[in-house]
Amino acid sequence: MPLKPFTVDHFRAYARNCVLDNGDYCEPQEFQLLAAEDLFAGQTEVWLIIPEGNGKTTFMGLFALYHAAYTPNAMCVMGAASRDQCGVLLGQAAGFVRRTPGLNKRFRVFEGYRRIKCLQTDGVIQVFAADDRTGDGIIPSLALLDELHRQRGLRLYRTWQGKLDKRNGQLAAISTAGEPGSEFEEIRSKMRTEAVEVTRSPDGCYVRAASAGMVLHDYSVPVEADVEDMEVVKAANPLEQITTAKLRRKRDTPSMSVQHWRRFVCNQAVRGTDAAHTEAEWDAAGTDDVIPEGEPIWAGLDLGWKYDTTAIAPLWMPSYTERLFGPPKILVPPRDGTMLHPHKIHKAFEEIHERNPIEVVVMDTNRGEEMATWLMEELGVRVSEHSSKPGPMALAYERWMEALREGWLRHPRDPDFTRHVLNAVSRLLPDGRSRFDRSSSARTPDMQDRRVWDALDAAHRVNSSAAAEHRAAVDPDAYRIDFL
């Protein structure tokens, strides 16, 4: 009996006639067929999140050829973070055409146009950059997005997603893990937690989560598992050619970092090597304690008028080794071209001051002279200048890190405070010291929430100034610390 197109058996037979770049004929593996099966079943969106080196780009290149070969007038579009990156995906498909006997009679590759034409069905495979403007105006029968985690935002994804109904099209995305807090990782987490149907492997390294026409195939080492156990890591890397011995050699390579291993081999969402804090160390400083009502406090202030947020960080410091932060006030500007109104900042200060009298506000007055004047005249607080020059910022960095390391600093587990802290990176200064900074200079809407760190900026400045004043008031031999 002839096999029916758009079934797993038919796709397997088609793939077995195609030649890989090592000269072998392709043998589709089980994890690839699971993703193909959902596409054949009519699922509108299918995500395959899997570690690097598992052949996902090769699989998608082959699937694009298959789709074009059996879909009349197919419009298979490919997108990635850049046209060059997406060219790798197209290159895998073009490689099959060049190497496989007979395929060059069915397909024609136009390298300059980054396009492949199917001569039998008039189907087209075309590359687009990850820009919703260049990807607009097309009606895809199949949209393929490569390395979704590297795209700055999901605008192209949503553009193509909105056009699928016109041709009953489908969208397939392949990627490895992204950074915590990114839009990609937020959707990945939401797909796992809100799925109607969830299937897990016994070891927890594979999850299939399905709901409302959207399916996630996720291969990753569970957070609670040992990332140094090669048997566990192998379970998250289903390609047959990947063995525990190969994984061990890869892990022992001198250039392999822990962050790269966890993110790209174990497929866990972890922050880059320049991240100032890890989730674990920040969580360890969390507490259920609150600043006692009526106790005098200090407050750090970081002003943001048009793009960045304004943050007020309350600090109660009864002794040098006791530093308890209250939930910060974080004010988001309109981000429509207009500025945050100063009255909103006044109101936030008044609410804090009513519960806990503010004695000192630590801020960079160069960005808020009028605010400093208002604080002194209306609330009667002392304003302490904290410069944004490298020297004072490096000193504030060292004092913050020491307090966190020694367990002197505690915070209320406020989610917005946590997001600002974990967004920050460490920047190395020319003199070898470090300071906190935002992770990106881009102010695009899809990057803005990942670059805000203003609550940490306010908090570490007030911590530094308060620590300096406390140290001056106590026995210098008991709290002798050299930061410079």
C-alpha positions in Angstrom: 0.0 0.0 0.0 1.3 3.4 -0.9 2.1 5.7 2.1 0.0 8.7 2.6 1.8 12.1 2.7 1.8 14.1 6.0 2.1 11.0 8.1 5.0 9.9 10.2 5.6 6.8 8.1 5.6 8.8 4.9 8.0 11.4 6.3 10.3 8.7 7.6 10.4 7.0 4.2 11.1 10.4 2.5 13.9 11.3 5.0 15.6 7.9 4.5 16.2 8.9 0.8 18.0 12.1 1.8 21.8 12.3 2.3 23.3 14.0 5.3 26.5 16.1 5.1 28.5 13.1 6.4 27.4 11.0 3.4 25.0 8.8 5.3 21.3 8.5 4.5 19.1 10.3 7.1 17.4 8.2 9.7 14.8 10.3 11.6 15.0 9.9 15.3 12.2 9.5 17.7 12.3 13.0 19.2 12.1 14.5 15.6 9.2 12.3 14.7 7.3 13.3 17.8 7.5 17.0 16.7 6.6 16.0 13.1 3.6 14.0 14.3 2.1 17.0 16.0 2.5 19.1 12.9 0.9 16.4 10.8 -1.9 16.2 13.4 -2.8 19.8 12.6 -1.3 21.6 15.7 -1.0 25.2 14.8 2.1 26.0 16.7 4.8 23.5 17.7 7.9 24.4 19.8 11.0 22.1 19.9 13.2 23.4 22.8 16.3 21.2 22.9 20.0 21.6 23.7 22.6 22.5 21.1 24.1 19.8 18.9 20.9 17.7 18.7 20.3 18.2 14.9 17.3 20.5 15.3 18.3 22.8 12.4 19.0 19.8 10.1 15.6 18.4 11.0 13.8 21.6 10.2 15.7 22.1 6.9 14.5 18.6 5.9 11.0 19.3 7.1 10.9 22.5 5.0 11.7 20.5 1.8 9.1 17.9 2.7 6.4 20.5 3.2 7.3 22.2 -0.1 7.3 18.9 -2.0 3.8 17.9 -0.9 2.0 21.3 -0.4 0.6 22.9 -3.6 2.0 26.5 -3.9 3.6 26.2 -0.5 5.0 29.3 1.1 7.5 28.1 3.7 9.1 31.1 5.4 12.2 31.0 7.6 13.1 33.5 10.2 15.9 34.0 12.8 17.7 36.7 14.7 19.5 37.7 11.5 19.4 36.7 7.8 22.8 35.2 8.2 21.7 33.0 11.0 18.7 31.9 9.2 20.9 31.2 6.2 22.2 28.2 8.2 18.7 26.7 8.3 18.2 27.3 4.6 21.7 25.9 4.0 20.7 22.6 5.6 17.8 22.3 3.2 20.0 23.3 0.2 22.6 20.8 1.3 20.0 18.0 1.1 19.1 19.1 -2.5 22.8 19.1 -3.6 23.7 15.8 -2.0 20.6 13.7 -2.6 20.2 11.9 -6.0 17.0 13.1 -7.7 16.3 16.1 -5.4 18.0 18.5 -7.8 15.4 17.7 -10.4 12.6 18.6 -7.9 14.1 21.7 -6.3 16.2 24.7 -7.5 18.3 26.6 -5.0 18.7 30.4 -5.5 21.6 31.2 -3.2 21.6 34.9 -3.9 17.9 35.3 -3.1 18.1 32.9 -0.2 15.3 30.9 -1.7 14.5 27.3 -2.7 11.9 26.6 -5.4 10.0 23.3 -5.7 9.5 22.7 -9.4 6.7 20.2 -8.9 4.4 22.2 -6.6 5.5 25.8 -7.3 6.3 25.8 -3.5 8.8 28.4 -2.2 11.1 28.3 0.8 12.2 31.8 1.6 14.5 33.4 4.3 13.5 36.5 6.3 15.3 38.5 9.0 13.7 38.7 12.4 11.9 41.9 11.7 8.1 42.1 11.6 8.3 44.8 9.0 10.2 42.6 6.5 8.1 39.6 7.4 4.8 41.4 6.8 2.8 41.0 3.7 3.2 37.2 3.2 0.8 34.4 3.8 2.7 31.3 5.1 1.6 27.8 4.8 4.5 26.9 7.2 6.6 29.4 9.2 9.9 28.2 10.7 11.7 30.2 13.4 15.2 29.2 14.3 16.9 29.9 17.7 13.9 31.9 19.0 15.8 32.7 22.2 18.3 34.9 20.3 15.7 37.2 18.8 15.3 40.5 20.7 11.6 40.1 20.8 8.8 38.0 19.3 7.4 40.5 16.9 8.1 38.5 13.8 6.7 35.4 15.6 3.5 37.3 16.3 3.3 38.7 12.8 3.4 35.3 11.3 1.2 33.8 14.0 -1.5 36.3 13.0 -1.4 35.2 9.4 -1.7 31.5 9.8 -5.5 31.4 9.6 -5.5 32.7 6.0 -4.1 29.3 4.7 -4.6 27.1 7.7 -0.8 27.5 8.1 1.4 26.2 10.9 4.3 27.6 12.8 7.3 25.6 14.2 9.9 27.1 16.4 13.2 25.6 17.4 15.5 26.9 20.1 17.7 26.2 23.1 17.1 27.9 26.5 17.1 31.7 26.8 17.8 34.0 29.7 15.5 34.2 32.7 13.0 36.9 32.4 13.1 37.1 28.6 9.9 37.1 26.7 10.9 33.7 25.2 11.4 32.1 28.6 8.2 33.6 30.0 6.2 32.0 27.2 8.1 28.7 27.5 7.2 28.6 31.2 3.6 29.6 30.6 3.2 26.8 28.0 4.5 24.2 30.6 2.4 25.5 33.5 -0.9 26.2 31.7 -1.0 23.2 29.4 -4.2 21.1 29.3 -2.3 17.9 28.5 1.2 17.2 29.9 3.4 14.1 29.3 6.6 13.7 31.2 9.4 11.2 30.9 10.1 9.3 34.2 13.4 11.2 34.6 11.7 14.5 34.0 14.1 15.4 31.2 11.4 15.5 28.5 8.0 17.3 28.7 5.3 17.5 26.1 2.8 20.2 27.0 -0.2 20.8 24.8 -3.1 23.2 24.8 -5.4 25.0 22.3 -3.4 24.1 19.2 -0.1 24.8 20.7 2.4 22.1 21.7 5.8 22.3 23.4 8.4 19.6 23.2 10.9 20.5 25.9 14.2 18.6 26.6 16.1 19.9 29.6 17.8 18.8 32.8 15.4 19.5 35.7 16.5 22.3 38.0 16.7 20.0 41.0 18.9 17.4 39.1 22.7 17.2 39.0 24.0 18.8 35.9 27.3 17.0 36.4 25.6 13.6 36.1 26.2 12.7 32.5 23.5 10.1 32.5 21.0 12.8 33.4 22.4 15.2 30.9 22.2 12.5 28.2 18.5 12.1 28.9 18.0 15.7 27.9 20.1 15.2 24.7 18.1 12.6 22.8 20.2 12.5 19.6 21.6 9.0 19.4 25.1 10.2 18.3 25.4 12.1 21.7 26.9 9.7 24.3 27.8 10.2 27.9 31.5 9.9 26.9 31.1 12.7 24.4 29.3 14.8 27.0 32.0 14.2 29.6 34.7 15.3 27.1 32.7 18.4 26.3 32.2 19.2 30.0 35.9 18.8 30.7 37.0 21.2 27.9 38.9 24.1 29.6 36.9 26.7 27.7 33.5 25.3 28.9 31.9 27.5 31.5 29.3 26.4 34.0 26.8 28.9 32.6 27.3 27.6 29.0 27.0 24.0 30.1 23.8 24.6 32.0 22.1 26.8 29.4 23.2 25.2 26.1 23.8 21.6 27.0 21.4 21.1 29.9 18.9 23.5 28.4 18.3 25.4 31.6 17.4 29.1 31.6 20.4 30.7 33.4 22.0 34.1 33.3 25.1 35.0 31.5 28.6 35.2 33.0 28.3 38.9 33.5 25.2 38.7 35.7 25.8 40.5 38.9 23.7 38.1 41.0 22.5 34.5 40.9 19.0 33.6 41.8 20.3 31.4 44.6 22.3 34.0 46.4 19.5 36.6 46.2 16.9 34.1 47.4 19.1 33.2 50.3 18.9 36.8 51.5 15.1 36.9 51.4 13.1 37.2 54.7 9.6 37.5 56.0 10.7 40.3 58.4 9.3 43.8 57.9 10.6 47.1 59.0 8.9 48.0 62.3 6.3 50.7 61.8 7.5 54.1 63.1 11.2 53.2 63.0 13.3 55.9 61.3 14.8 54.8 58.0 17.0 55.9 55.1 15.9 55.8 51.5 17.8 55.4 48.2 16.4 57.3 45.2 17.1 56.6 41.5 15.3 58.9 39.2 14.0 58.0 35.7 11.8 60.4 33.9 11.1 59.2 30.4 12.2 55.6 29.8 13.8 54.1 32.9 11.8 53.7 36.1 12.1 55.8 39.3 12.9 53.7 42.3 12.8 54.5 46.1 14.4 51.8 48.3 13.7 52.1 52.0 16.5 50.8 54.3 16.3 50.2 58.1 19.8 49.7 59.5 19.7 49.3 63.3 23.3 48.2 63.3 26.2 47.8 60.9 25.5 44.1 60.4 21.7 44.4 60.3 20.3 45.9 57.0 16.7 45.3 56.2 15.1 46.7 53.0 11.4 47.4 52.7 9.5 46.9 49.4 10.7 49.5 47.0 8.4 52.0 45.3 9.0 51.6 41.6 7.3 54.1 39.3 7.1 53.4 35.6 7.0 56.4 33.2 4.3 56.6 30.5 6.9 55.7 27.8 4.8 57.5 25.2 7.2 60.4 24.8 6.0 62.2 28.0 7.7 62.3 31.3 6.8 60.9 34.7 5.1 63.7 36.8 7.0 64.7 39.9 3.8 64.6 41.9 3.8 60.8 41.7 7.2 60.7 43.2 6.1 63.1 45.9 3.1 60.9 46.7 5.3 57.8 46.9 7.7 59.5 49.4 4.8 60.7 51.5 3.4 57.2 51.8 6.7 55.8 53.0 7.3 58.8 55.3 3.9 58.3 56.9 4.7 54.8 58.0 8.4 55.2 58.7 10.0 58.7 59.1 12.7 59.2 56.5 15.8 60.7 58.0 18.1 60.6 54.9 17.6 60.3 51.2 20.6 59.2 49.2 20.6 60.2 45.5 22.5 61.7 42.6 21.4 65.3 42.8 22.7 66.1 39.4 19.6 64.5 38.0 17.1 65.8 40.5 18.0 69.2 42.1 14.3 70.2 42.3 13.4 66.8 43.9 16.2 67.2 46.5 14.9 70.7 47.3 11.3 69.4 47.7 12.5 66.5 50.0 14.4 69.0 52.3 11.7 71.7 52.4 8.5 69.6 52.4 9.5 66.4 54.3 12.4 67.9 56.3 14.8 65.1 55.4 18.5 65.3 54.9 19.6 64.7 51.3 23.0 62.9 50.9 24.7 63.2 47.6 26.0 60.0 46.0 27.9 60.6 42.8 27.6 58.4 39.7 31.3 58.6 39.0 33.3 55.4 38.8 35.0 55.7 42.2 31.9 56.0 44.4 30.0 53.4 42.3 32.8 50.9 42.7 32.8 51.5 46.4 29.0 51.0 46.6 29.4 47.8 44.6 32.0 46.4 47.1 29.9 47.3 50.1 26.8 45.8 48.6 28.5 42.5 47.7 30.1 42.3 51.1 26.8 42.7 52.9 25.2 40.1 50.7 28.1 37.7 51.2 28.2 38.1 54.9 24.5 37.8 55.4 24.0 41.3 56.7 21.6 42.3 54.0 18.0 41.1 53.9 15.2 41.9 51.5 11.4 41.3 51.5 11.2 39.0 48.4 9.4 41.7 46.4 9.1 40.4 42.8 9.8 43.8 41.2 12.8 44.3 43.5 14.1 40.8 42.5 13.7 41.5 38.8 15.7 44.7 39.0 18.4 43.0 41.0 18.7 40.0 38.7 18.7 42.3 35.6 21.9 44.0 36.6 25.3 43.0 35.3 28.8 43.6 36.7 31.0 45.9 34.6 34.8 45.8 35.0 36.3 49.3 35.4 39.8 50.2 34.0 41.3 50.1 37.5 40.2 46.5 38.0 37.3 47.2 40.2 33.6 46.6 39.3 30.3 48.4 39.3 26.7 47.6 38.7 25.2 48.5 35.3 22.1 47.7 33.2 22.4 44.7 30.9 21.5 46.5 27.7 21.6 50.0 26.3 18.7 49.3 23.9 15.5 51.2 24.8 13.2 49.2 22.5 9.8 48.2 24.1 10.7 44.5 24.0 14.0 45.1 25.8 13.0 47.8 28.3 11.8 45.4 31.0 15.0 43.4 30.8 17.2 46.5 31.2 15.6 48.1 34.3 17.8 47.8 37.4 16.8 51.1 39.1 15.7 49.5 42.4 19.1 48.0 42.8 20.8 51.3 41.9 18.8 53.1 44.6 19.4 50.2 47.1 23.1 49.8 46.7 23.7 53.6 46.9 21.8 53.9 50.2 23.4 50.8 51.6 26.9 52.3 50.8 26.1 55.7 52.4 24.4 54.3 55.4 27.2 51.8 56.0 29.8 54.6 55.8 28.0 56.7 58.4 27.5 53.7 60.7 31.2 52.8 60.4 32.2 56.3 61.3 30.0 56.2 64.5 31.4 52.9 65.9 34.8 51.6 67.0 36.9 51.6 63.8 38.9 48.6 65.0 35.7 46.5 65.3 34.5 47.3 61.8 37.7 47.9 59.8 37.0 47.4 56.1 39.3 48.6 53.3 37.4 49.0 50.1 39.8 51.2 48.2 
